[in-house]
């Protein structure tokens, strides 16, 4: 990949900092997710609990073991754990069990969909629970390694070995759509316009399909496996981790990134671990392996420092729905909240 001009992204040049405005939170556990319930930041911890970091901090025990996945729509958080349980937590900290796996398998993938639907996977089985309480299941040829709902209609995308599957939970008897590509596919996302599906591979690359004709897109050039994906608010770029630069793939045309180079920003010595796009503006929050957190403006690669690196990898980033607050967490249990 061709590197973009460094300019203000040059690691030797001083950049503006908001680090002194960050409220530090000591969660004392690995942070595996960050969400906002209204204006309250919630840190999902690696073991058992969630930390609500409002005006007063409180821990909510939700699982009897590791929390493996979490997702939120701003009004609730849904988590899956190695205790085989799917748990819903509301803004008051009240939690209830939505489902449990009868074979005691880990619930390690979760997704939220339209009309309050929840999807989760355990082993080779994907499940969908509608708001009315109807549960549907779909057995896959291999372990489900990523879930996401399509932005339009009621379809669930499932990443697995040798490709991805689009399942229509409400279409009884309808055959799911298979998208095939050899290898391990470990995560999945669909573009906001519903035209493209992209998976993270075990190798340091992404693979994509244009859904209208299943045409393939191969997106490579990373130094490590891509573990974090985030769409910009306008859907024109897919921000990705896995390199010493912020890599954004263009999806602003009918062919997406086919035959095009990605936009590469903020070259650094440390690898990008987590990305999370601002919900309204062309800005990306970026967390690094050295512990730094930066805000990157896509238009001109301008940077603002949120957290100085201290050698502890950033493991989670989250914006509130209004884009006025950003929270981060690290593998070592350090966390912070920035009000913009």
C-alpha positions in Angstrom: 0.0 0.0 0.0 1.2 3.5 -0.8 1.6 5.7 2.4 -0.3 9.0 2.5 1.6 12.2 3.1 2.4 12.4 6.8 2.1 16.2 7.4 0.4 16.6 10.8 0.5 12.9 11.3 4.3 12.8 11.4 5.1 11.1 14.7 7.9 13.7 15.4 5.6 16.7 15.1 3.7 17.9 18.2 -0.1 17.4 17.9 -2.9 19.0 19.9 -3.9 17.1 23.0 -7.1 16.6 25.0 -5.5 14.1 27.4 -5.8 16.5 30.4 -9.6 16.6 29.9 -9.9 12.8 30.2 -11.6 11.4 33.3 -9.6 8.4 34.4 -11.4 5.2 35.4 -9.6 2.3 37.1 -11.6 -0.8 36.2 -8.9 -3.2 37.4 -9.7 -5.7 34.7 -9.3 -6.2 31.0 -11.8 -4.1 29.1 -13.4 -6.1 26.3 -16.1 -3.6 25.3 -17.2 0.0 25.8 -20.8 1.1 25.3 -23.0 4.1 26.3 -26.5 3.7 27.8 -27.7 7.2 27.3 -25.0 9.4 28.7 -23.6 6.7 31.0 -20.3 5.0 29.8 -20.4 1.2 30.5 -17.2 -0.8 30.5 -17.6 -4.5 29.7 -15.0 -6.4 31.7 -13.3 -9.7 30.7 -14.6 -11.5 33.7 -18.2 -11.5 35.0 -19.0 -7.8 35.4 -19.8 -4.5 33.7 -18.8 -1.2 35.2 -21.3 1.6 35.0 -19.2 4.8 35.1 -21.8 7.5 35.6 -21.6 10.1 38.4 -21.2 7.2 40.8 -19.5 4.0 39.7 -21.1 0.6 40.2 -20.3 -2.9 39.1 -23.0 -5.2 37.8 -22.3 -8.9 37.9 -23.8 -10.5 34.8 -22.0 -13.8 34.1 -20.4 -16.6 36.0 -17.1 -16.5 34.0 -15.6 -14.7 31.0 -17.7 -12.3 29.0 -16.9 -13.1 25.3 -19.0 -10.7 23.3 -21.1 -7.6 23.8 -23.2 -5.3 21.7 -25.5 -2.3 22.4 -28.1 -0.1 20.8 -27.8 2.7 23.3 -30.7 1.5 25.5 -29.5 -2.0 26.4 -26.3 -4.1 26.3 -26.5 -7.8 25.4 -23.6 -10.0 26.4 -22.5 -13.6 25.8 -20.3 -15.6 28.0 -18.5 -18.9 28.6 -21.2 -19.7 31.1 -23.4 -20.4 28.1 -25.7 -17.5 28.9 -27.0 -14.6 26.8 -27.7 -11.6 29.2 -29.5 -8.3 28.6 -28.6 -5.3 30.8 -30.6 -2.1 30.8 -29.7 1.5 31.7 -30.7 0.9 35.4 -28.2 -2.0 35.6 -31.1 -4.6 35.8 -30.2 -7.7 33.9 -32.1 -10.8 32.7 -31.2 -14.0 30.9 -32.5 -14.0 27.3 -31.3 -17.5 26.5 -28.8 -20.2 27.5 -27.2 -22.9 25.4 -28.6 -26.4 26.2 -25.3 -28.0 25.3 -23.3 -25.7 27.6 -21.3 -24.2 24.7 -19.8 -20.7 24.9 -21.9 -17.9 23.5 -19.1 -15.9 21.8 -20.9 -13.9 19.1 -23.8 -11.5 19.5 -25.6 -9.0 17.3 -28.6 -6.7 17.5 -31.0 -6.3 14.6 -34.2 -4.5 13.6 -37.3 -4.4 15.8 -35.3 -5.5 18.9 -34.1 -8.8 17.4 -31.0 -10.4 19.0 -28.7 -12.9 17.3 -26.1 -15.1 19.0 -24.1 -18.2 18.1 -22.8 -21.2 20.0 -20.6 -23.6 18.1 -22.1 -24.3 14.7 -25.5 -23.0 15.5 -26.8 -19.4 15.0 -29.9 -18.2 16.8 -32.3 -15.3 16.4 -34.7 -14.1 19.1 -37.4 -11.6 18.0 -38.9 -9.0 20.3 -42.0 -11.1 20.4 -40.0 -14.0 21.9 -39.9 -16.2 18.9 -36.6 -18.1 18.6 -35.2 -19.5 15.3 -32.0 -21.4 14.8 -29.8 -22.3 11.8 -27.1 -25.0 11.8 -23.9 -24.2 9.9 -21.3 -26.5 8.4 -18.6 -25.0 10.7 -18.3 -22.8 13.8 -20.0 -19.3 13.5 -17.2 -16.8 13.9 -19.0 -13.5 13.3 -22.5 -12.2 13.1 -24.2 -9.0 11.9 -27.6 -8.0 10.7 -28.1 -6.4 7.3 -29.2 -2.7 7.5 -32.3 -3.4 5.3 -34.7 -6.3 5.6 -34.4 -9.1 8.1 -31.2 -10.9 7.2 -28.3 -12.2 9.3 -24.8 -12.5 7.9 -22.7 -15.3 9.5 -18.9 -15.6 9.0 -17.5 -19.2 9.1 -14.9 -21.4 7.5 -14.8 -21.1 3.7 -17.0 -18.0 3.5 -20.2 -16.4 4.8 -23.9 -17.2 4.8 -26.9 -14.8 4.6 -29.8 -16.3 6.5 -33.4 -15.1 6.4 -34.8 -16.1 9.8 -38.4 -15.2 8.8 -38.4 -17.0 5.5 -39.4 -20.6 6.4 -38.0 -23.0 3.9 -36.0 -20.5 2.0 -32.4 -21.5 1.2 -29.7 -19.3 2.8 -27.4 -17.5 0.4 -23.8 -18.8 0.5 -20.8 -16.7 -0.3 -17.8 -18.9 -0.7 -14.0 -18.1 -0.4 -11.5 -20.6 1.0 -10.1 -20.0 4.4 -11.2 -19.0 7.9 -13.5 -16.0 8.1 -13.5 -14.6 11.6 -15.7 -11.5 11.5 -18.3 -9.9 9.2 -19.9 -6.6 8.4 -22.3 -5.2 5.8 -22.0 -1.7 4.3 -24.7 0.8 5.5 -26.3 0.8 2.0 -26.5 -3.0 2.1 -24.6 -3.5 -1.1 -21.3 -5.1 0.2 -20.4 -7.7 2.7 -16.9 -7.9 4.1 -15.2 -10.5 6.3 -12.0 -10.5 8.4 -9.7 -13.4 7.5 -7.4 -15.5 9.7 -4.7 -14.1 7.3 -3.8 -10.4 7.4 -6.5 -9.4 4.9 -10.1 -8.8 4.3 -12.4 -10.4 1.7 -15.6 -8.9 0.3 -18.5 -9.6 -2.0 -20.7 -7.2 -3.9 -24.1 -8.7 -3.0 -25.8 -7.9 -6.3 -23.6 -10.3 -8.2 -21.3 -12.0 -5.6 -18.3 -10.4 -7.2 -15.2 -10.9 -5.0 -13.0 -8.2 -3.4 -9.7 -9.0 -1.9 -8.3 -6.4 0.4 -4.7 -7.1 1.6 -1.5 -5.3 2.7 -1.9 -5.6 6.5 0.9 -6.4 8.9 -1.4 -8.4 11.2 -4.9 -9.9 11.3 -7.7 -7.3 11.1 -9.7 -7.5 14.4 -11.6 -4.2 14.3 -13.9 -2.7 11.7 -16.0 0.5 11.7 -18.0 2.3 9.0 -17.9 6.1 8.7 -21.2 7.9 9.4 -21.8 8.5 5.6 -20.9 4.9 4.7 -18.2 6.0 2.3 -15.3 4.4 4.2 -14.6 1.2 6.2 -12.0 1.9 8.8 -9.8 -1.0 9.8 -7.1 -2.1 12.3 -4.2 -4.4 11.6 -1.5 -2.0 10.3 0.8 0.8 11.5 -1.5 3.1 9.6 -5.2 3.8 9.8 -6.5 2.1 6.6 -9.8 3.2 5.2 -11.3 1.3 2.2 -13.5 3.4 -0.1 -17.2 2.3 -0.6 -18.5 5.5 -2.2 -19.2 4.0 -5.7 -21.1 1.0 -7.2 -17.8 -1.0 -7.3 -16.7 -0.2 -3.8 -12.9 -0.7 -3.4 -12.6 -2.8 -6.5 -9.5 -1.6 -8.4 -8.9 1.2 -5.9 -6.3 1.9 -3.3 -7.3 2.5 0.4 -6.9 5.8 2.1 -4.0 5.5 4.6 -3.7 7.9 7.5 -1.7 8.6 10.7 1.4 6.5 10.1 2.8 5.4 13.5 5.4 3.0 14.9 2.7 1.2 16.8 0.0 -1.0 15.3 -3.7 0.0 15.2 -5.7 -2.3 17.5 -9.2 -0.7 17.6 -11.1 1.7 15.4 -14.4 3.4 16.0 -15.9 6.0 13.7 -17.6 9.1 15.0 -21.4 8.7 14.6 -21.9 12.0 12.8 -18.6 13.4 11.5 -15.7 12.2 9.3 -13.5 11.4 12.4 -12.1 8.1 13.6 -11.1 7.2 17.1 -8.0 5.0 16.9 -6.5 2.9 19.7 -2.9 1.6 19.4 -0.9 -1.4 20.7 1.3 1.1 22.7 -1.7 2.4 24.6 -2.2 5.7 22.7 -5.6 6.9 21.6 -6.0 9.5 18.9 -8.8 11.2 17.0 -8.1 11.3 13.2 -9.9 13.6 10.8 -10.4 11.8 7.5 -10.4 14.9 5.3 -6.9 16.1 6.1 -5.3 13.5 8.5 -5.3 16.1 11.3 -4.8 14.4 14.7 -5.8 15.1 18.3 -4.2 13.1 21.1 -6.6 11.6 23.7 -4.2 9.3 25.5 -0.5 9.1 25.6 0.9 5.6 25.0 2.2 3.8 28.1 2.8 0.3 26.6 -0.6 -1.1 27.5 -2.7 -2.0 24.4 -6.0 -0.4 23.8 -8.7 -3.0 23.7 -12.0 -1.1 23.3 -13.4 2.3 22.1 -16.9 3.6 22.2 -18.8 6.8 21.3 -22.1 7.9 22.7 -24.9 8.3 20.1 -24.5 12.0 19.9 -20.8 11.8 19.4 -20.1 14.1 22.4 -18.3 11.5 24.6 -15.6 8.9 23.9 -14.5 6.2 26.2 -11.6 3.8 25.9 -10.3 0.8 27.8 -7.1 -1.2 27.8 -6.0 -4.8 28.3 -4.4 -3.8 31.7 -7.6 -2.4 33.1 -7.0 1.3 32.6 -9.9 3.3 31.1 -10.9 6.9 30.4 -13.9 9.1 29.4 -13.5 12.2 27.3 -16.3 14.8 27.0 -15.8 16.8 23.8 
